[in-house]
Amino acid sequence: IDFDSILESIKDLNSLVGEGISQIEHTPRGARLRRPEPLPLTLYQNGIVVGNGAFRPYQHPATQQCLQDIMDGYFPSELQPHYPDGV
């Protein structure tokens, strides 16, 4: 696992969605600025944890697909239903 490449790809994806930039959230009384909640990705020597999910070993096919999506410059396809604009 090339952790440096993974981290570089994650930085690129974060910049695409405007990391640290507030977004407009419409409320019943108007609107307010809100920072998007980050989704933590924890990398371990033998696997990953996405958000508050379970530990996933690198050998698991879903973990391999998640990391491959990131390395290819895409948000993990497994997150698209919950985060259609990226996270």
Secondary structure, DSSP 8 states (H G I E B T S, - for coil): --HHHHHHHHHHHHHHTTTT--EEEEETTEEEEE------EEE-SSEEEETT---EETTSHHHHHHHHHHHTTS--GGGTTT-TT--
